[in-house]
């Protein structure tokens, strides 16, 4: 059975703090590294210059998966 997490949407600075990374790193994970996906892990408001909000629990899950599968790390099976 697949467990779905409860969604927690926060603005960039609060989401970065909750994830223990900088706002710049959080944005880079979506913009350059591409493993945080617009519409799933983040979304923008109705206007082109609207700030993003981030689904913190989904971001945390993606970051954990990437640590174990994208870049090998001790302790990841």
Secondary structure, 3 states (H helix, E strand, C coil): CCCCCCCCEEEHHHHHHHHCCCHHHHHHHHHCCCCCCECCCEEECCCCCCCEEEEHHHHHHHHHHHHHHHCCCCCCC
